[in-house]
Amino acid sequence: MKSLKKLSLLTLFAALMVIMAACGGSASTDKKEENTSKEKPKTEEVKELSGSLVISGSSAMQPLVAAAAEEFMAKNPKVDIQVNAGGSGTGLSQVSEGSVQIGNSDVFAEEKIPDKASELKDHKVAVVGMTAAVNPKVGIKDIKKDDLIKVFTGKITNWKELGGKDQKIVLVNRPDSSGTRAIFNKFALDGATPAEGVTEDSSNTVKKIISETDGAIGYLAFSYFTDDTVTPLAIDGVEATAENVQSGKFPVWAYQHSYTKGEPTEIAKAFLDYLMSDDVQTTLLKEQGYLPVTKMKVERDAEGKQKNL
């Protein structure tokens, strides 16, 4: 009987040891898991950008892109960005050829290089408004659209016919490769082909010629109306303002496109992201005379069809 009692105690003691071992193991595991959960994840190192970026194209976009590039390079001192003009056609051709990383354009690629447009990726970074600009001595500030078409097609040759001064009209055009010209012809002249006149590659030069030539008329992006050396014209009584473009009341406007050949490179993507940042969209765009895409109440497609958002 005593042997049986001793055996029972030994069995009970062994069972208690098994239970305690199991509990201890569980506690140890829980402790390890707790310690593991308290470990802080390692902070990933931010890679510093370095390299160069070449951009070309729309001269209307040049002031904006150049200013943004200066700010971007200040934040990324190992990056060098070169911003060239030359017109939208040039920018689209060069980015398609791969000679530049970004091609700026006032028009959709489908309008300029339809056979290669599918190779390019469109980044709409801003909106630009445009209007006719005249020498201040011309004596008018508003023009009917029908009369504007007659002026640029050579059917009206003196400003006195429109209530202005007795001055011969001098046309100042951009070359065929210009996106500014394409937009102005499409939305201000309803597709009419301008008559022969002075032709200049740069909007800066166009502004200079208009300001120095009696009777001159050309066309410029809003971003060039920074002083009173040229007079922007209202069209059909609608002033050329940001608000009128955003609401769809003023007809002459277009997206500002930054095209890349396929997906952008690391530096190109970083710069394009910067163009869409609040720093640029809410501050720099306004300073440079451009409009943020996010403020538009209307939109257009490559065919020029406009609809409300």
C-alpha positions in Angstrom: 0.0 0.0 0.0 2.9 2.4 0.9 4.5 1.5 -2.4 1.4 2.5 -4.3 1.2 5.8 -2.4 4.8 6.5 -3.2 4.2 5.7 -6.9 1.2 8.0 -7.0 3.2 10.9 -5.5 6.0 10.4 -8.0 3.5 10.4 -10.9 1.9 13.6 -9.6 5.3 15.3 -9.2 6.3 14.3 -12.7 3.0 15.7 -14.1 3.6 19.0 -12.2 7.1 19.3 -13.7 5.7 18.8 -17.2 3.1 21.5 -16.7 5.6 24.0 -15.2 8.0 23.4 -18.1 5.2 24.0 -20.6 4.2 27.3 -18.8 7.8 28.4 -18.6 8.3 27.8 -22.3 5.1 29.7 -23.2 6.2 32.7 -21.1 9.6 32.6 -22.7 8.0 32.6 -26.2 5.6 35.4 -25.2 8.5 37.5 -23.9 10.5 37.0 -27.1 7.5 38.0 -29.2 7.0 41.1 -27.0 10.6 42.1 -27.3 10.5 41.5 -31.1 7.3 43.7 -31.4 9.1 46.5 -29.5 12.0 46.6 -32.0 11.9 49.8 -34.1 12.0 49.3 -37.9 15.1 50.6 -39.5 14.8 54.0 -41.2 15.4 53.8 -45.0 18.1 56.1 -46.2 16.9 58.8 -48.7 18.9 58.6 -51.8 20.3 61.9 -52.9 19.5 62.8 -56.5 22.4 63.6 -58.8 22.8 63.9 -62.6 21.6 66.1 -65.4 18.3 66.8 -67.1 17.8 68.5 -70.5 14.4 70.0 -71.3 13.3 71.7 -74.5 10.2 73.0 -76.3 7.5 75.6 -75.7 8.8 79.1 -75.2 5.5 80.0 -73.5 6.4 77.4 -70.9 10.0 78.4 -70.5 9.6 81.0 -67.8 7.7 78.5 -65.6 9.9 75.5 -66.2 13.1 77.6 -65.8 11.9 79.1 -62.5 10.9 75.6 -61.2 14.2 74.2 -62.3 16.1 76.9 -60.3 14.1 76.0 -57.1 14.5 72.2 -57.7 18.3 72.6 -58.2 18.5 74.6 -55.0 16.9 71.7 -53.1 19.0 69.1 -55.0 22.5 70.7 -55.5 23.8 67.7 -57.3 21.3 68.0 -60.1 21.8 70.2 -63.2 18.8 71.1 -65.3 19.1 72.8 -68.7 15.9 74.4 -70.0 15.8 75.4 -73.7 13.0 76.9 -75.8 12.6 76.4 -79.6 8.9 75.8 -79.8 6.5 72.9 -79.0 7.3 71.1 -82.3 11.0 71.1 -81.4 10.4 69.8 -77.9 8.2 67.0 -79.1 10.6 66.0 -81.9 13.6 66.0 -79.6 12.0 64.0 -76.8 10.7 61.5 -79.3 14.3 61.2 -80.7 15.7 60.8 -77.2 17.9 63.8 -77.4 16.2 65.4 -74.4 14.5 63.8 -71.4 11.4 66.2 -71.3 9.8 67.9 -74.2 7.5 70.8 -73.3 4.5 71.5 -75.6 1.5 73.8 -75.7 -0.4 71.3 -77.8 -1.2 67.6 -77.6 1.5 65.4 -79.2 -1.3 63.9 -81.4 -1.6 67.4 -83.1 2.1 67.7 -84.0 3.5 64.2 -84.3 0.5 61.8 -84.6 2.7 58.9 -85.8 4.9 59.0 -82.7 2.4 60.3 -80.1 1.8 56.8 -78.8 5.4 56.5 -77.7 5.2 59.6 -75.5 3.7 59.9 -72.0 1.7 63.1 -71.3 2.2 65.0 -68.1 -0.2 68.0 -67.9 1.5 70.4 -65.5 -0.3 73.6 -66.0 -2.8 75.6 -68.1 -1.9 78.7 -70.2 -4.2 81.4 -71.4 -3.3 83.3 -74.6 -4.6 86.4 -76.3 -3.8 88.9 -79.0 -1.4 91.6 -78.0 -1.1 95.1 -79.6 1.1 98.1 -79.4 -0.4 100.5 -76.8 -0.6 103.2 -79.4 -3.1 101.2 -81.5 -6.0 102.6 -79.4 -8.2 99.5 -78.8 -8.5 97.1 -75.9 -11.3 94.8 -77.1 -12.0 93.2 -80.4 -14.7 91.0 -81.8 -13.6 87.5 -82.8 -14.8 88.0 -86.4 -12.7 91.2 -86.6 -9.7 89.4 -85.1 -9.8 86.8 -87.8 -10.1 89.5 -90.5 -7.1 91.3 -89.0 -4.9 88.2 -89.0 -6.0 87.1 -92.5 -5.3 90.5 -94.0 -8.9 91.6 -94.6 -8.6 94.5 -92.2 -5.3 96.4 -92.7 -5.7 99.6 -90.7 -6.7 100.1 -87.1 -9.0 103.0 -87.9 -11.4 100.4 -89.4 -11.9 99.1 -85.8 -12.1 102.5 -84.1 -8.4 102.7 -83.4 -5.7 105.0 -84.6 -5.0 105.6 -88.3 -2.1 103.1 -88.4 -1.2 100.3 -90.7 -1.6 96.9 -89.1 1.7 95.0 -88.7 1.3 91.2 -88.1 3.8 89.5 -85.8 3.5 85.7 -86.0 5.3 82.7 -84.6 6.7 79.9 -86.9 4.7 76.9 -87.9 6.5 74.8 -85.3 5.1 77.0 -82.5 2.5 75.6 -80.1 1.5 79.1 -79.2 0.7 79.7 -82.9 -1.2 76.4 -83.2 -3.4 77.3 -80.1 -4.0 80.8 -81.2 -5.0 79.8 -84.8 -7.3 77.0 -83.5 -9.1 78.8 -80.7 -8.8 82.6 -81.6 -8.9 82.4 -85.4 -11.1 79.3 -85.7 -8.5 77.5 -87.8 -7.9 80.4 -90.2 -4.4 80.7 -91.7 -2.7 84.0 -90.8 -1.4 86.3 -93.6 2.3 86.9 -94.0 4.0 89.2 -91.6 7.0 89.3 -89.3 7.8 85.8 -87.9 9.8 85.3 -84.8 10.8 82.1 -82.9 10.6 83.5 -79.4 7.7 85.0 -77.5 10.1 87.4 -75.8 11.1 88.7 -79.2 7.5 88.9 -80.3 6.7 91.0 -77.3 9.7 93.3 -77.9 8.7 93.8 -81.6 5.1 94.6 -80.7 6.2 97.1 -78.0 8.5 98.9 -80.5 6.4 98.8 -83.6 3.5 101.2 -84.2 0.4 99.3 -85.3 1.8 95.9 -84.4 -0.3 92.9 -83.3 0.8 89.4 -82.3 -0.2 86.9 -79.6 1.3 86.0 -76.3 0.7 83.8 -73.2 -0.7 85.5 -70.1 2.7 85.0 -68.5 4.2 87.7 -70.8 1.8 90.4 -69.7 3.9 91.7 -66.9 4.0 95.4 -67.8 2.3 98.0 -70.0 4.7 97.7 -73.0 2.0 95.7 -74.8 -1.8 95.6 -74.4 -3.7 92.3 -74.1 -7.0 92.3 -76.0 -10.3 91.2 -74.6 -12.3 89.1 -77.2 -16.0 89.7 -77.6 -16.0 91.7 -74.4 -14.5 88.9 -72.3 -11.3 89.9 -70.7 -8.2 87.7 -70.9 -8.1 86.7 -67.2 -7.3 83.5 -65.2 -10.8 83.4 -63.8 -12.4 83.6 -67.3 -10.2 80.8 -68.6 -10.9 78.6 -65.6 -14.7 79.0 -66.0 -14.5 78.4 -69.8 -15.7 81.9 -70.7 -12.4 82.9 -72.4 -11.7 80.6 -75.4 -8.0 80.8 -76.0 -6.3 78.4 -73.6 -4.4 75.1 -73.5 -2.7 72.6 -71.3 1.0 72.9 -70.7 2.3 69.4 -71.4 5.6 68.0 -70.4 6.2 64.8 -72.4 8.6 62.0 -71.7 9.4 59.1 -74.0 7.7 56.3 -72.0 8.1 56.4 -68.3 10.3 59.2 -67.0 13.8 58.6 -65.7 14.4 59.0 -62.0 15.5 62.6 -62.2 12.8 63.5 -64.7 10.1 61.9 -62.5 11.3 63.8 -59.5 11.2 67.1 -61.3 7.8 66.4 -62.8 6.5 65.5 -59.3 7.9 68.8 -58.1 6.0 70.6 -60.9 2.8 69.1 -59.5 3.6 69.9 -55.9 1.9 72.6 -53.8 5.0 74.8 -53.9 4.6 75.1 -57.7 0.9 74.7 -58.3 -0.3 77.2 -55.7 2.6 79.7 -55.7 5.0 79.6 -58.6 2.4 79.1 -61.3 0.5 82.2 -60.2 3.8 84.2 -60.0 4.6 83.2 -63.5 1.1 83.8 -64.9 0.0 80.2 -65.3 -3.1 78.4 -64.0 -3.1 75.2 -62.0 -4.8 72.3 -63.7 -6.7 71.5 -60.5 -8.6 74.9 -60.6 -10.1 74.3 -64.1 -13.8 73.9 -64.3 -13.7 72.7 -67.9 -11.4 70.3 -69.8 -10.4 69.8 -73.4 -9.3 66.7 -75.4 -6.8 66.5 -78.2 -9.5 67.4 -80.7 -10.3 70.6 -78.9 -13.7 69.6 -77.6 -14.5 71.3 -74.3 -16.8 70.1 -71.6 -17.6 71.1 -68.0 -16.0 69.1 -65.2 
